[in-house]
Amino acid sequence: MSREDFRLPKVLRGRLLWFTADPIEAGERAQHYFEDGALVVEGGYVRRAGEAGPLLASLRPETPVEDHRPHLIMPGFIDPHIHFPQTQVIASFGAQLLEWLQKYTFVEEQRYSDPAHCARNARFFFDELLRNGTTTAVAFCSVHPESVDAFFAESARRNTLMVAGKVLMDRNAPEGLRDTPERGYAETKVLIEKWHKRGRQLYAIAPRFAISSTEAQLEAAGALAREHKDCHIETHLSENEAEIAVVRQLFPWSRDYTDVYAHYGLLGPKTLLGHCIHLSSRERSVLADAGSVAVFCPTSNLFIGSGLFDWRATREAGMRIGLGTDIGGGTSYSMLRTAAEAYKVLQLQRQNLAAAQAFHAITRGNAEALGLEGLIGSFEPGRACDAVVLDATATPAMRHRMETARTLNEELFILMTMGSDRNVAATYVMGEKVQGSREPSAPKAVVRA
């Protein structure tokens, strides 16, 4: 496709759904739904979105239309916490966090010193994300700069918007996974210069967690954060009770785990903190004041036995929340499966996750968590046309269940609780189909209240 072809308008037609606010706060005003909708895409960006009839009538007759009726078209899913080097760690048996890292994860991550291994796994990683409808992710690479180069090179080739960084880790790990404060700082500076804001790529400063960084390295990470204020920061916080106990031993001067990151200047509105399960009210207050994001990772929290994330207490404290897969402690690349497990985790605590809230979370909500809602996460004009096409009848069981569904919210809840990669009929990046059959399925009748 030539650059000129890329600039020509095209239309994606289907049942459109996107959010412009949190349904909990804005109610129905947050949700924009068109039973027969059209996205007018030009240069990879949404120019207009709404009822298909008037929009199509305003365009030249030869404007190409990709018709996905009766499927649902939503903004591409966003995953704010995932580990690129852990694609072959998923389904590792019988360990909690610290043993799991030593026994499985650190063994696998040492292989990422090999550029060929990095490149091969980057291809798989992006194939799998797009197959699941995920068009943006915040990823940890390994300690090796080669892993970062492979990750961003593959993302640039596919034109996806990704946030990632080299893990900083100089203790409590095998020699093949340790850098030094000086080397970690220098390598990160080079990688930021090379990749940050190159096309759609964004860099994240990434101290793995307090246990694996000395105070000198955390000081270096804080210096990087001060010098590169437009970079994100990604790390982990209060995932596991044994982890918290080790942090207390390593940093005896700190009031709590959160205080360690606060001390080194690593908290702020661009800070993404995986897990945040075992937080005190003081910690939630500090994090809310800093504007930092707690990323809820339900499949990982259940699989590794870490605990139950308290969504209500986190919201009531004023904290921002993201929802992520945490591959490879997490067990599915699918944001639909992730939302299903989030629902169950909250049910165990007498809390609920409504379908509209869940779909807001994995689209606009996660975009807001990244501070990228002006670029992705909705179909407002000017946003990138990263999109996922969802078929709620993709399996016999879902097709059978959908026979009794009469409202959009019922359909969304069925997608959320029974859905997976099988429901992704197509994925678009900057308006171009990157996953799915060549031809959309023929329109079929659908019942809606």
N, C-alpha and C positions, 0 to 999 in steps of 0.2 A: 504494500500500500504506500502510495506516495504521500509526501507532506501535504500536497494539495487535496488529495482524497480525504485525509484526516481532518481537514478544515471544513469539509462539506457537512451540512446538517444531516442528521438521521433521527429516526424516532424509535423509541422502545415503547411498545404498547402492551398493556396488561392491567391488572388490578394494582394500583399504586398505593403504597402506604409508607409514610415517614412521620417523624416526630420533630417538633421544633421546641419542645419543653418537656419537663418531667411530668408524666401523667398524674403522679401523686399530688403535685402542686398545682398544675394547670387544668386537670380534668380533661374533658373531651376536647378543649381548645388546643391541647398539646398534639393531637393526632390529626393527620391529614390523609384522607382516604378517598380514592376515586375508583368506583366499580369498573368503569371503562376509562382508563387513564392513559396518558401519553407523556413521555419524557422527550423533549426536544434537545438533542445533544449536538454541540458544535465544538470542534477542537478538543473533545474529551470532557467538556464541562456542560452541566445542565444550564440551558438557556431559559426554558420554560417547562412547567409541569402542571398538569391539571386534566380536565375533561378532554377526552380524545377528540370528540366531534369538533368543537371550535378550534382546537389547536391544529388538527389536520386540515381543516378548511382554510386556515391562514397560510399554509405552506404550499410550495409548488407541487403539482401532481406527481412529479417524478422523484420526490423526496423518499428515500428508502425507509421502509417500516419493518422492524423486526417484531412480529406479533407473538406475544407469549400468553395471550388469553387462553384459559381462564386462570392462569397462574398469577401468583402474587409477586410483585417486584418491590424490593426494599433496598435501602442503602446497604452496601457491602458490610459484612460483620467486621468488628474490630476486637482484637485480642490484646489486652494491655499487659500480659505477663506470660511469657513462653520462653523455653530454652532451646535454641537452635541445636546444640550438640547432644541433645538427649532423645533424639528420635528412636534410638535403639536401646533406650533404658526403660521405656514404657513396659509395664507388666513384669517388673522385677519383684520377686516374691519376698514377703515376710519381714520387712525391716521398717523401723521408724526413721525419722529424718537423719540423724547423725550417722547411724550405721548404714543407712541407704546411700548416703553420699560416699562414704568410704568404700563400701562393698561393690557398688554398681556405678554410680555417676562419675566419680573421679577416675575410675578405670577407663571408662568410655571416653571421657573428655581429653585424655592424654593423646588419643589418636588424632586430634585436631591440629597437631603440629604439622601434619602432612597436607599440603595444598590440594593434592588430588582427592584425598578423602573429603576435605572440606567442600570442594566443588561438587563432587558426586552427591553428597548429602544435602547441599544447598538446593540442588535440582529437585530432590525428593521433597524437601521441606516446603518449597514453594508450590510444587504440584499438590501436596496434601492440603495446604492452607486454602488454595483456590478451589480445590475439589469440594471443600467444606463451606465455600462461600465467604471465607475470610480474606479481605483485601488489604487490611492494615494490621500490623502486630508490633508489639514492643518486645524485643527479643534480647536475651543474654546470649552472647557468643562465648567462646572459651577464652582462656587467658592468652591464647596465641593470636597475634595480629592476622595471621593467615586466615583464621576463621572469619574475622570481620571483613576482610577483603572479599572472600568468597560469598559471604552473605549479601553484602551490598552490591557486588557485581551482578549476582543473580537477580536481585531486586531491581536494579537499574535496567537489566535486560528485559524484564517483564513490566517495567514502568509502574511498579507498585509503590505506595507510600509506606515506608517502614522506618521504625525507630530501633536502633540497636547499638551495642557497644561491647568492647573487650572487657571481660571480667578482670577486676583487680583483686589479687589474691596472693599474699606473701607469707602465710603461715597456716598451719593445721590442714595441709594438703600435701600430696606427693610432690617430690621435687620437680617432676615434669609439668606440674600445674602451678608452680610458684614463680612469680616475678619478684621484683624488689620495688620499694617505693619510688626510687629514681627511674627504673626502667618502665614501670607501669605508667608513671606520669609522662615520660618522654614518648612512649609508644602511643598513648592516648592522644597526646597533642598532635602527633603525625596523622593519626587516623581521623581526628576531627578536621584537620586541614584538608585531608584527602576526600572525605565523604560527606561531611555535614553540609546540608543544603545543596548538594550536587544532584540536580534534578529533584526528585521527590524524596531523597534520602535524608534522614535526620539522625543525629548521634545522641546516645545516652551514656553518660558517665556511670560506670557500673561496678562499684565495690560489691562483691557478692553478698556478704553479710558480715556483721561485726566480728564473728568468730574467725574468719579467714583473712582479716586484715589487721596488721599491727597499727599502733597509734600513729606511727610515722606515715603509713600508707593512707590512713584516713585523713591525716593532715594534707597529704598530697591530693587526695580526692576533693577535699574542700577547696584547695587552691584551684583545681581544675574547674570546679563549679563557679568560683568567683570570676575566673578569667573567661569563662564561656557561659554566660548567663542565659543564652538562648538554647543551650543543650538541656535535655532532660537528665534526670538522675533516676536510676533504677537499682533497687536493692530489696532485701527481705527484712521483715520485722515480726518478732513474736509469733513464729509459726508453731513452735514445739516447746513444751515445758523444759525438756532437757537442754535444749538450745539456750533458753533464757537463763538457766542456771550457769551454763558455761560463760555466757556474756557477763554475768554478775561476778564470776571469778576473774575474768580477764580485765574488767574495768571496774575495780572495787570502788572507785571514786564516784561512779555514776549513780544517780537516783533510780534509774531503771534503764531498760534497753533503749527506749526512745531518746533518753538523755544523751546516749553515746552519739547518735547521729546529729542531735541538736548542737552538741559541743563542737563538732567539726564542721558546722555550717552546711549540712547536707539536707536540711529540711526546707521546703519551699513549695510554691504552687506547681513546679515542674517535677516534683519528687513523687515517684511511684513506688509504693511499699507493698510487696507481696505478703499476703496472709493477714497480719494484724488480728490474730485470733485472741490472744491472751493479754489484752491491754487493760491497764487501770484507767479510772476516770481521769486521773491527772494526765496520762499519756494521750488519751483522746482529746483532751482540751488543748494540749500543746500542739498536736497534729492539726487540729481544726484551726487554731490561730495561725499556723504556718501555711495553711491551705493545701497541705499534702494529701495524697490520694491513697486510701486503703484499697488494695486489689484483692477481692474475694475470689478464691480459687477452690471451688467446692469439690471437684473430683479428686484433686490432689489431697485436700485436707482429710477426706474420707479414706482414700487409699493408703496414705502413710499414717493414718490414725492420729492426726495432729489436733483435731478439735473442731468445734462448730463456730463459725463466724456469726457474730451478733449484729445483723443488719440494722435492727431497730436502734440499739444503743449507739451504733456508729453514726447513724443519721441524726439521732437526737442530740448528739454531741456537736453536730455541725460539720462533720467530716465529709469530704467527697469520697465517693465509692466507685470503683471499677469492678468489672467481672471478667475473669480470665481463665484460661485452660491450665496453665502451669505444666504443660508438657515438659519433661517426662514423668514427674510425680503424678501429674494429671493423667487421665486415662483416655481422653478423647480430644481430637482436634476440633470437634464440632462445637460451635457455640450454642447450638440447639441442645445438645447433650449436657453441656455445661449449665445452661439455664434450668434444665430438668433437675439436675442434682442440687442446684441452688435452692430450688423450690422445696426439695425434700429436707435439706439442712434447716431451712427456716421453719418448715412444718414441725420438726422435732423441738423447736423452741417456741411453739405456739405463735409463729409469725407466718405471714403469707406473702407470696410473690405473684402478683397478678400478671397475666400474659402481656398486657400492654406495657407494664413496668419492665418486664423482662426484655421485650423487644426494643424498648427505648434504651435499656442498659447496654445491649450489645451493638447498638448503632449510635444514635446521637449521644447517649449517656457516656459511652466510652470515649467518643470524640471530645466531649467536654472534659472528661478526666485528663485527656492529653493536651487540652488547650487548643485543639485543632478543629473545633466545631465550625469555624469559618471556611474550612477546606473540605471536610468530609463529614459523613454521618447523617446527611439529610439530602433531600432533593430541592432545596432552596436554590434559586438561580445563582450561578457563580461557583457552586460546589462541584468538585470532581464527580464525574459520573462513574463512581465505583458502585456496583450494584449486584444483588443476588436475586435470582428468580427461584421461587419456592413452589413446589408441587405438594400440596397437602394430601394427595391421594397416591403417593409414590409406592406404597406397599399395600398388599392385600388387607392387612389389619387396619391400616389408616383409611383406606378406601371404604372399608366396611363401617368404620367409626364415623367417617364424614357423611354417611347417608343420613345420620340423625342430627348433624350440625346445622344450625339455622342462622347463626350470627358470626360476624367477623371475630369477635372475642373467643367464641367457641373454637373456631378454626385455628386461631393463634395458640390457644391452650393445647390443642391437639398437636400442632407442630412442635410446641415447646416440650411436651411430655413424651411424645412418641417419635419425634423427629431425629434425623441424623443426616449424614452426607447423602443418603439416598434421596432426600427431598430437594437437593440442590439441582435444579434443571439447567441452570446456566449461571456463570459468574462473569461479570464485566469489570474491566479495569480501564479507566479513562474512556469509557464508552465503547470499548472493543471487547468482543466476546473472547474469553481466554479459557473457558471451561464450559462443557455442555455440548449437546448435539448440534450439528450444523444447522438444522432447520427446527425452529420452534414447533411444538405440537399444535395440532389444529384446534381452534376454539371449540369449547364444549359448554353446554349450559351449566350454570351454577346457581344454587338457590341462596338468597340472602334476605334477611329480615329488613 
